[in-house]
Amino acid sequence: MGRQRKEHPQDSIFADNPFLDGLFEWMDSPEGQNSIAIRDALWDLLEGVQLDAKKRKLIWPEAEPLDLEQSIRRVQKEYPDFPRDEIEEFLLDWIDSYDPENYSQAQLDELDSLTERWVADHLRKKKASKKQKRTRHS
């Protein structure tokens, strides 16, 4: 067996990395701690939730399937102090990364295609609605 090379702290990709330094600083800030707490609570809330990507619905346990807007409102009822934008961003990330265990590779490929379009369509509609809300004086 060969000898392991001893890494010097300055050789590490983590040393003097402004991005990581900023990330760790943000994580330690009150804003970062709040965001982490929100994401942890939402992960717990989504336990058991499934996805119907063809119908663009989240299937909540013991509830009717809900579209994204309905799901955001459902979360807001349970956590009224959570900012709507953070809930929406979290749910979009969750949809985009949804990965059921029992899918074949072909099913996963189709799921990826459907969820990518779903998220892209939602973001496009959101962007368009923001433009429409603006007036020529805004």
OpenMM code with the backbone's topology and positions (N, CA, C; nanometers):
from openmm import Vec3, app, unit

residues = "MET GLY ARG GLN ARG LYS GLU HIS PRO GLN ASP SER ILE PHE ALA ASP ASN PRO PHE LEU ASP GLY LEU PHE GLU TRP MET ASP SER PRO GLU GLY GLN ASN SER ILE ALA ILE ARG ASP ALA LEU TRP ASP LEU LEU GLU GLY VAL GLN LEU ASP ALA LYS LYS ARG LYS LEU ILE TRP PRO GLU ALA GLU PRO LEU ASP LEU GLU GLN SER ILE ARG ARG VAL GLN LYS GLU TYR PRO ASP PHE PRO ARG ASP GLU ILE GLU GLU PHE LEU LEU ASP TRP ILE ASP SER TYR ASP PRO GLU ASN TYR SER GLN ALA GLN LEU ASP GLU LEU ASP SER LEU THR GLU ARG TRP VAL ALA ASP HIS LEU ARG LYS LYS LYS ALA SER LYS LYS GLN LYS ARG THR ARG HIS SER".split()
positions = [
    Vec3(0.0839, -0.1191, 0.0000),
    Vec3(0.0000, 0.0000, 0.0000),
    Vec3(0.0876, 0.1243, 0.0000),
    Vec3(0.0440, 0.2207, -0.0743),
    Vec3(0.1181, 0.3453, -0.0788),
    Vec3(0.0897, 0.4323, 0.0423),
    Vec3(0.1796, 0.5231, 0.0662),
    Vec3(0.1606, 0.6186, 0.1754),
    Vec3(0.0602, 0.7239, 0.1352),
    Vec3(-0.0263, 0.7599, 0.2276),
    Vec3(-0.1197, 0.8678, 0.1987),
    Vec3(-0.0458, 0.9998, 0.2100),
    Vec3(-0.0773, 1.0875, 0.1164),
    Vec3(-0.0166, 1.2200, 0.1174),
    Vec3(-0.0852, 1.3037, 0.2238),
    Vec3(-0.0059, 1.3673, 0.3040),
    Vec3(-0.0622, 1.4547, 0.4075),
    Vec3(-0.1009, 1.5871, 0.3422),
    Vec3(-0.2297, 1.6204, 0.3560),
    Vec3(-0.2769, 1.7467, 0.2973),
    Vec3(-0.2435, 1.8626, 0.3882),
    Vec3(-0.1950, 1.9647, 0.3282),
    Vec3(-0.1718, 2.0880, 0.4020),
    Vec3(-0.2984, 2.1709, 0.3931),
    Vec3(-0.3322, 2.2442, 0.4975),
    Vec3(-0.4574, 2.3211, 0.4954),
    Vec3(-0.4718, 2.4088, 0.3715),
    Vec3(-0.3637, 2.4650, 0.3229),
    Vec3(-0.3738, 2.5526, 0.2067),
    Vec3(-0.4005, 2.4742, 0.0774),
    Vec3(-0.3794, 2.3398, 0.0796),
    Vec3(-0.4062, 2.2564, -0.0376),
    Vec3(-0.5539, 2.2204, -0.0509),
    Vec3(-0.6292, 2.2339, 0.0543),
    Vec3(-0.7696, 2.1943, 0.0547),
    Vec3(-0.8524, 2.2893, -0.0310),
    Vec3(-0.9525, 2.2321, -0.0988),
    Vec3(-1.0427, 2.3174, -0.1777),
    Vec3(-1.1285, 2.4044, -0.0869),
    Vec3(-1.1316, 2.3703, 0.0416),
    Vec3(-1.2125, 2.4467, 0.1371),
    Vec3(-1.1370, 2.5656, 0.1948),
    Vec3(-1.0062, 2.5667, 0.1784),
    Vec3(-0.9266, 2.6764, 0.2342),
    Vec3(-0.9372, 2.7995, 0.1446),
    Vec3(-0.9563, 2.9125, 0.2062),
    Vec3(-0.9630, 3.0406, 0.1344),
    Vec3(-1.0589, 3.0365, 0.0161),
    Vec3(-1.1773, 2.9810, 0.0385),
    Vec3(-1.2792, 2.9740, -0.0652),
    Vec3(-1.3869, 3.0766, -0.0312),
    Vec3(-1.3889, 3.1899, -0.1033),
    Vec3(-1.4841, 3.2971, -0.0698),
    Vec3(-1.6295, 3.2521, -0.0742),
    Vec3(-1.6626, 3.1634, -0.1679),
    Vec3(-1.8007, 3.1157, -0.1765),
    Vec3(-1.8388, 3.0400, -0.0503),
    Vec3(-1.7551, 2.9448, -0.0106),
    Vec3(-1.7848, 2.8666, 0.1093),
    Vec3(-1.7825, 2.9532, 0.2344),
    Vec3(-1.6881, 3.0468, 0.2400),
    Vec3(-1.6829, 3.1370, 0.3552),
    Vec3(-1.8139, 3.2148, 0.3673),
    Vec3(-1.8645, 3.2653, 0.2537),
    Vec3(-1.9907, 3.3389, 0.2538),
    Vec3(-2.1088, 3.2501, 0.2891),
    Vec3(-2.1073, 3.1272, 0.2391),
    Vec3(-2.2150, 3.0330, 0.2692),
    Vec3(-2.2184, 3.0021, 0.4185),
    Vec3(-2.1021, 2.9706, 0.4755),
    Vec3(-2.0979, 2.9392, 0.6181),
    Vec3(-2.1365, 3.0608, 0.7030),
    Vec3(-2.0967, 3.1786, 0.6600),
    Vec3(-2.1337, 3.3015, 0.7320),
    Vec3(-2.2849, 3.3205, 0.7282),
    Vec3(-2.3455, 3.2993, 0.6091),
    Vec3(-2.4904, 3.3122, 0.5962),
    Vec3(-2.5605, 3.2074, 0.6819),
    Vec3(-2.5100, 3.0816, 0.6813),
    Vec3(-2.5725, 2.9753, 0.7595),
    Vec3(-2.5722, 3.0072, 0.9089),
    Vec3(-2.4720, 3.0788, 0.9549),
    Vec3(-2.4629, 3.1154, 1.0959),
    Vec3(-2.5436, 3.2403, 1.1298),
    Vec3(-2.5909, 3.3122, 1.0279),
    Vec3(-2.6658, 3.4351, 1.0517),
    Vec3(-2.8089, 3.4006, 1.0931),
    Vec3(-2.8798, 3.4951, 1.1569),
    Vec3(-3.0207, 3.4703, 1.1909),
    Vec3(-3.1055, 3.4369, 1.0668),
    Vec3(-3.0792, 3.5049, 0.9558),
    Vec3(-3.1531, 3.4785, 0.8317),
    Vec3(-3.1266, 3.3358, 0.7827),
    Vec3(-3.0022, 3.2948, 0.7862),
    Vec3(-2.9658, 3.1599, 0.7435),
    Vec3(-3.0258, 3.0544, 0.8345),
    Vec3(-3.0196, 3.0775, 0.9650),
    Vec3(-3.0764, 2.9827, 1.0605),
    Vec3(-3.2275, 2.9693, 1.0397),
    Vec3(-3.2940, 3.0814, 1.0130),
    Vec3(-3.4383, 3.0798, 0.9871),
    Vec3(-3.4695, 3.0002, 0.8603),
    Vec3(-3.3929, 3.0233, 0.7544),
    Vec3(-3.4148, 2.9523, 0.6292),
    Vec3(-3.3919, 2.8021, 0.6454),
    Vec3(-3.2902, 2.7644, 0.7203),
    Vec3(-3.2627, 2.6231, 0.7460),
    Vec3(-3.3777, 2.5610, 0.8244),
    Vec3(-3.4281, 2.6320, 0.9234),
    Vec3(-3.5401, 2.5816, 1.0035),
    Vec3(-3.6644, 2.5623, 0.9171),
    Vec3(-3.6897, 2.6555, 0.8254),
    Vec3(-3.8046, 2.6451, 0.7352),
    Vec3(-3.7896, 2.5218, 0.6465),
    Vec3(-3.6733, 2.5047, 0.5881),
    Vec3(-3.6503, 2.3899, 0.4991),
    Vec3(-3.6612, 2.2579, 0.5749),
    Vec3(-3.6111, 2.2536, 0.6969),
    Vec3(-3.6231, 2.1314, 0.7777),
    Vec3(-3.7703, 2.0982, 0.8037),
    Vec3(-3.8481, 2.1995, 0.8393),
    Vec3(-3.9908, 2.1779, 0.8664),
    Vec3(-4.0633, 2.1318, 0.7400),
    Vec3(-4.0280, 2.1902, 0.6259),
    Vec3(-4.0935, 2.1526, 0.5010),
    Vec3(-4.0555, 2.0105, 0.4579),
    Vec3(-3.9304, 1.9704, 0.4806),
    Vec3(-3.8915, 1.8318, 0.4513),
    Vec3(-3.9775, 1.7358, 0.5322),
    Vec3(-3.9950, 1.7676, 0.6604),
    Vec3(-4.0773, 1.6823, 0.7463),
    Vec3(-4.2221, 1.6798, 0.6973),
    Vec3(-4.2742, 1.7952, 0.6576),
    Vec3(-4.4123, 1.8049, 0.6118),
    Vec3(-4.4356, 1.7231, 0.4843),
    Vec3(-4.3346, 1.7168, 0.3987),
    Vec3(-4.3492, 1.6465, 0.2717),
    Vec3(-4.3260, 1.4956, 0.2830),
    Vec3(-4.3000, 1.4488, 0.4028),
    Vec3(-4.2853, 1.3050, 0.4249),
    Vec3(-4.4137, 1.2349, 0.3793),
    Vec3(-4.4013, 1.1429, 0.2884),
    Vec3(-4.5177, 1.0689, 0.2409),
    Vec3(-4.5901, 1.1337, 0.1238),
    Vec3(-4.5505, 1.2543, 0.0853),
    Vec3(-4.6129, 1.3187, -0.0304),
    Vec3(-4.5553, 1.2553, -0.1565),
    Vec3(-4.6432, 1.2325, -0.2545),
    Vec3(-4.6006, 1.1773, -0.3822),
    Vec3(-4.6330, 1.2781, -0.4914),
    Vec3(-4.5895, 1.2462, -0.6108),
    Vec3(-4.6044, 1.3392, -0.7213),
    Vec3(-4.6741, 1.2720, -0.8385),
    Vec3(-4.7693, 1.3425, -0.8981),
    Vec3(-4.8270, 1.3020, -1.0258),
    Vec3(-4.7823, 1.4081, -1.1261),
    Vec3(-4.6678, 1.3833, -1.1882),
    Vec3(-4.6083, 1.4839, -1.2761),
    Vec3(-4.6903, 1.5069, -1.4022),
    Vec3(-4.7618, 1.4052, -1.4496),
    Vec3(-4.8445, 1.4225, -1.5702),
    Vec3(-4.9582, 1.5201, -1.5442),
    Vec3(-5.0193, 1.5080, -1.4268),
    Vec3(-5.1306, 1.5973, -1.3921),
    Vec3(-5.0835, 1.7217, -1.3171),
    Vec3(-4.9517, 1.7282, -1.2888),
    Vec3(-4.8916, 1.8394, -1.2156),
    Vec3(-4.9595, 1.8597, -1.0798),
    Vec3(-4.9634, 1.7501, -1.0056),
    Vec3(-5.0259, 1.7513, -0.8727),
    Vec3(-4.9331, 1.6899, -0.7696),
    Vec3(-4.9414, 1.7432, -0.6481),
    Vec3(-4.8768, 1.6818, -0.5329),
    Vec3(-4.9844, 1.6003, -0.4624),
    Vec3(-4.9527, 1.4771, -0.4319),
    Vec3(-5.0487, 1.3873, -0.3693),
    Vec3(-5.0155, 1.3797, -0.2215),
    Vec3(-5.0936, 1.4536, -0.1437),
    Vec3(-5.0729, 1.4611, 0.0003),
    Vec3(-5.1425, 1.3420, 0.0670),
    Vec3(-5.0796, 1.2838, 0.1687),
    Vec3(-5.1466, 1.1738, 0.2390),
    Vec3(-5.2796, 1.2207, 0.2975),
    Vec3(-5.3809, 1.1392, 0.2825),
    Vec3(-5.5133, 1.1656, 0.3387),
    Vec3(-5.5742, 1.2966, 0.2900),
    Vec3(-5.5431, 1.3339, 0.1659),
    Vec3(-5.6004, 1.4561, 0.1084),
    Vec3(-5.6124, 1.4374, -0.0431),
    Vec3(-5.6885, 1.5233, -0.1051),
    Vec3(-5.7002, 1.5199, -0.2502),
    Vec3(-5.5702, 1.5733, -0.3106),
    Vec3(-5.5361, 1.5286, -0.4320),
    Vec3(-5.4183, 1.5845, -0.4984),
    Vec3(-5.4352, 1.7356, -0.5173),
    Vec3(-5.3267, 1.8086, -0.4968),
    Vec3(-5.3306, 1.9545, -0.5066),
    Vec3(-5.2270, 2.0015, -0.6084),
    Vec3(-5.2623, 2.1072, -0.6822),
    Vec3(-5.1625, 2.1644, -0.7718),
    Vec3(-5.0637, 2.2464, -0.6879),
    Vec3(-4.9685, 2.3078, -0.7530),
    Vec3(-4.8630, 2.3783, -0.6803),
    Vec3(-4.9180, 2.4935, -0.5968),
    Vec3(-5.0051, 2.5751, -0.6537),
    Vec3(-5.0600, 2.6886, -0.5795),
    Vec3(-5.1417, 2.6415, -0.4585),
    Vec3(-5.2203, 2.5382, -0.4783),
    Vec3(-5.2994, 2.4831, -0.3673),
    Vec3(-5.2065, 2.4272, -0.2593),
    Vec3(-5.0981, 2.3646, -0.3009),
    Vec3(-5.0024, 2.3092, -0.2049),
    Vec3(-4.9328, 2.4204, -0.1264),
    Vec3(-4.9020, 2.5290, -0.1928),
    Vec3(-4.8410, 2.6435, -0.1232),
    Vec3(-4.9381, 2.6954, -0.0169),
    Vec3(-5.0653, 2.7097, -0.0541),
    Vec3(-5.1654, 2.7568, 0.0425),
    Vec3(-5.1806, 2.6581, 0.1586),
    Vec3(-5.1753, 2.5288, 0.1287),
    Vec3(-5.1846, 2.4271, 0.2337),
    Vec3(-5.0699, 2.4428, 0.3338),
    Vec3(-4.9490, 2.4626, 0.2826),
    Vec3(-4.8327, 2.4805, 0.3706),
    Vec3(-4.8470, 2.6100, 0.4506),
    Vec3(-4.8945, 2.7164, 0.3855),
    Vec3(-4.9115, 2.8444, 0.4554),
    Vec3(-5.0121, 2.8342, 0.5693),
    Vec3(-5.1148, 2.7517, 0.5536),
    Vec3(-5.2112, 2.7324, 0.6625),
    Vec3(-5.1441, 2.6683, 0.7827),
    Vec3(-5.0563, 2.5727, 0.7559),
    Vec3(-4.9876, 2.5033, 0.8643),
    Vec3(-4.8746, 2.5878, 0.9243),
    Vec3(-4.8096, 2.6658, 0.8387),
    Vec3(-4.6970, 2.7487, 0.8823),
    Vec3(-4.7180, 2.8930, 0.8334),
    Vec3(-4.8089, 2.9676, 0.8974),
    Vec3(-4.8417, 3.1022, 0.8485),
    Vec3(-4.7247, 3.2016, 0.8544),
    Vec3(-4.6227, 3.1724, 0.9348),
    Vec3(-4.5082, 3.2642, 0.9445),
    Vec3(-4.4043, 3.2418, 0.8356),
    Vec3(-4.4168, 3.1332, 0.7597),
    Vec3(-4.3196, 3.1047, 0.6550),
    Vec3(-4.3466, 3.1934, 0.5343),
    Vec3(-4.2438, 3.2582, 0.4805),
    Vec3(-4.2638, 3.3415, 0.3604),
    Vec3(-4.3092, 3.2573, 0.2406),
    Vec3(-4.4073, 3.3088, 0.1700),
    Vec3(-4.4632, 3.2374, 0.0554),
    Vec3(-4.3548, 3.2032, -0.0466),
    Vec3(-4.2651, 3.2980, -0.0735),
    Vec3(-4.1603, 3.2749, -0.1729),
    Vec3(-4.0693, 3.1587, -0.1338),
    Vec3(-4.0389, 3.1451, -0.0050),
    Vec3(-3.9539, 3.0337, 0.0390),
    Vec3(-4.0267, 2.9011, 0.0261),
    Vec3(-4.1556, 2.9003, 0.0562),
    Vec3(-4.2356, 2.7782, 0.0403),
    Vec3(-4.2381, 2.7392, -0.1072),
    Vec3(-4.2671, 2.8353, -0.1928),
    Vec3(-4.2738, 2.8095, -0.3367),
    Vec3(-4.1403, 2.7572, -0.3891),
    Vec3(-4.0317, 2.8236, -0.3525),
    Vec3(-3.8989, 2.7812, -0.3975),
    Vec3(-3.8678, 2.6390, -0.3496),
    Vec3(-3.9017, 2.6105, -0.2247),
    Vec3(-3.8760, 2.4776, -0.1710),
    Vec3(-3.9554, 2.3721, -0.2475),
    Vec3(-4.0842, 2.3984, -0.2695),
    Vec3(-4.1673, 2.3011, -0.3403),
    Vec3(-4.1190, 2.2799, -0.4838),
    Vec3(-4.0769, 2.3864, -0.5502),
    Vec3(-4.0230, 2.3716, -0.6855),
    Vec3(-3.8958, 2.2866, -0.6844),
    Vec3(-3.8079, 2.3115, -0.5888),
    Vec3(-3.6864, 2.2303, -0.5761),
    Vec3(-3.7220, 2.0850, -0.5479),
    Vec3(-3.8221, 2.0643, -0.4616),
    Vec3(-3.8638, 1.9290, -0.4268),
    Vec3(-3.9201, 1.8572, -0.5499),
    Vec3(-4.0049, 1.9269, -0.6252),
    Vec3(-4.0613, 1.8688, -0.7479),
    Vec3(-3.9487, 1.8314, -0.8446),
    Vec3(-3.8556, 1.9236, -0.8613),
    Vec3(-3.7459, 1.9032, -0.9560),
    Vec3(-3.6543, 1.7880, -0.9148),
    Vec3(-3.6470, 1.7599, -0.7856),
    Vec3(-3.5567, 1.6542, -0.7393),
    Vec3(-3.6305, 1.5278, -0.6957),
    Vec3(-3.7611, 1.5227, -0.7178),
    Vec3(-3.8405, 1.4063, -0.6781),
    Vec3(-3.7836, 1.2810, -0.7434),
    Vec3(-3.7584, 1.1780, -0.6626),
    Vec3(-3.6889, 1.0584, -0.7114),
    Vec3(-3.7428, 0.9341, -0.6418),
    Vec3(-3.8549, 0.8806, -0.6890),
    Vec3(-3.9105, 0.7606, -0.6249),
    Vec3(-3.8190, 0.6393, -0.6454),
    Vec3(-3.8182, 0.5530, -0.5465),
    Vec3(-3.7281, 0.4377, -0.5480),
    Vec3(-3.7678, 0.3305, -0.6485),
    Vec3(-3.8957, 0.3118, -0.6720),
    Vec3(-3.9409, 0.1968, -0.7496),
    Vec3(-3.9591, 0.2261, -0.8990),
    Vec3(-3.9015, 0.3341, -0.9503),
    Vec3(-3.9162, 0.3668, -1.0917),
    Vec3(-3.8037, 0.3024, -1.1725),
    Vec3(-3.8364, 0.2609, -1.2930),
    Vec3(-3.7341, 0.2128, -1.3863),
    Vec3(-3.6598, 0.3350, -1.4418),
    Vec3(-3.5511, 0.3112, -1.5131),
    Vec3(-3.4765, 0.4227, -1.5716),
    Vec3(-3.5629, 0.4992, -1.6717),
    Vec3(-3.6426, 0.4270, -1.7500),
    Vec3(-3.7311, 0.4932, -1.8470),
    Vec3(-3.8342, 0.5810, -1.7747),
    Vec3(-3.8895, 0.5313, -1.6647),
    Vec3(-3.9862, 0.6104, -1.5875),
    Vec3(-3.9182, 0.7335, -1.5263),
    Vec3(-3.7968, 0.7174, -1.4776),
    Vec3(-3.7244, 0.8310, -1.4211),
    Vec3(-3.6948, 0.9356, -1.5278),
    Vec3(-3.6596, 0.8919, -1.6475),
    Vec3(-3.6338, 0.9854, -1.7573),
    Vec3(-3.7595, 1.0636, -1.7926),
    Vec3(-3.8730, 0.9934, -1.8000),
    Vec3(-3.9992, 1.0609, -1.8288),
    Vec3(-4.0356, 1.1578, -1.7162),
    Vec3(-4.0160, 1.1152, -1.5920),
    Vec3(-4.0433, 1.2008, -1.4770),
    Vec3(-3.9576, 1.3270, -1.4827),
    Vec3(-3.8293, 1.3108, -1.5123),
    Vec3(-3.7404, 1.4272, -1.5229),
    Vec3(-3.7896, 1.5252, -1.6289),
    Vec3(-3.8301, 1.4732, -1.7418),
    Vec3(-3.8797, 1.5580, -1.8498),
    Vec3(-4.0064, 1.6332, -1.8068),
    Vec3(-4.0980, 1.5619, -1.7442),
    Vec3(-4.2243, 1.6230, -1.7002),
    Vec3(-4.2011, 1.7275, -1.5911),
    Vec3(-4.1172, 1.6962, -1.4935),
    Vec3(-4.0965, 1.7915, -1.3835),
    Vec3(-4.0172, 1.9140, -1.4298),
    Vec3(-3.9215, 1.8942, -1.5206),
    Vec3(-3.8470, 2.0093, -1.5737),
    Vec3(-3.9405, 2.1055, -1.6458),
    Vec3(-4.0326, 2.0503, -1.7262),
    Vec3(-4.1289, 2.1368, -1.7969),
    Vec3(-4.2243, 2.2046, -1.6995),
    Vec3(-4.2673, 2.1302, -1.5979),
    Vec3(-4.3589, 2.1842, -1.4970),
    Vec3(-4.2945, 2.3041, -1.4276),
    Vec3(-4.1743, 2.2866, -1.3798),
    Vec3(-4.1051, 2.3941, -1.3088),
    Vec3(-4.0787, 2.5117, -1.4027),
    Vec3(-4.0316, 2.4838, -1.5240),
    Vec3(-4.0043, 2.5907, -1.6202),
    Vec3(-4.1312, 2.6680, -1.6552),
    Vec3(-4.2418, 2.5976, -1.6768),
    Vec3(-4.3694, 2.6644, -1.7070),
    Vec3(-4.4138, 2.7523, -1.5904),
    Vec3(-4.3995, 2.7010, -1.4696),
    Vec3(-4.4391, 2.7790, -1.3521),
    Vec3(-4.3558, 2.9068, -1.3415),
    Vec3(-4.2246, 2.8944, -1.3577),
    Vec3(-4.1375, 3.0116, -1.3470),
    Vec3(-4.1651, 3.1112, -1.4592),
    Vec3(-4.1946, 3.0602, -1.5795),
    Vec3(-4.2256, 3.1484, -1.6922),
    Vec3(-4.3550, 3.2255, -1.6658),
    Vec3(-4.4573, 3.1566, -1.6150),
    Vec3(-4.5850, 3.2223, -1.5836),
    Vec3(-4.5672, 3.3243, -1.4719),
    Vec3(-4.4866, 3.2899, -1.3734),
    Vec3(-4.4621, 3.3822, -1.2626),
    Vec3(-4.3922, 3.5085, -1.3125),
    Vec3(-4.2944, 3.4905, -1.3978),
    Vec3(-4.2213, 3.6045, -1.4539),
    Vec3(-4.3140, 3.6914, -1.5387),
    Vec3(-4.3995, 3.6285, -1.6191),
    Vec3(-4.4938, 3.7021, -1.7044),
    Vec3(-4.5948, 3.7792, -1.6196),
    Vec3(-4.6405, 3.7189, -1.5105),
    Vec3(-4.7391, 3.7876, -1.4269),
    Vec3(-4.6760, 3.9062, -1.3551),
    Vec3(-4.5484, 3.8969, -1.3214),
    Vec3(-4.4802, 4.0108, -1.2587),
    Vec3(-4.4679, 4.1261, -1.3566),
    Vec3(-4.4412, 4.0957, -1.4839),
    Vec3(-4.4306, 4.2001, -1.5845),
    Vec3(-4.5639, 4.2686, -1.6057),
    Vec3(-4.6749, 4.1911, -1.6040),
    Vec3(-4.8077, 4.2485, -1.6254),
    Vec3(-4.8497, 4.3377, -1.5104),
    Vec3(-4.8030, 4.3083, -1.3901),
    Vec3(-4.8423, 4.3871, -1.2732),
    Vec3(-4.7759, 4.5240, -1.2722),
    Vec3(-4.6655, 4.5362, -1.3451),
    Vec3(-4.5949, 4.6642, -1.3484),
    Vec3(-4.6698, 4.7635, -1.4356),
    Vec3(-4.6655, 4.8881, -1.3942),
    Vec3(-4.7222, 4.9942, -1.4772),
    Vec3(-4.6079, 5.0702, -1.5407),
    Vec3(-4.6385, 5.1608, -1.6282),
    Vec3(-4.5299, 5.2355, -1.6911),
    Vec3(-4.4583, 5.3276, -1.5928),
    Vec3(-4.5194, 5.3472, -1.4756),
    Vec3(-4.4572, 5.4321, -1.3731),
    Vec3(-4.3873, 5.3508, -1.2661),
    Vec3(-4.3892, 5.2169, -1.2771),
    Vec3(-4.3273, 5.1372, -1.1716),
    Vec3(-4.1856, 5.1013, -1.2041),
] * unit.nanometer
topology = app.Topology()
chain = topology.addChain("A")
for resn in residues:
    res = topology.addResidue(resn, chain)
    for name in ("N", "CA", "C"):
        topology.addAtom(name, app.Element.getBySymbol(name[0]), res)
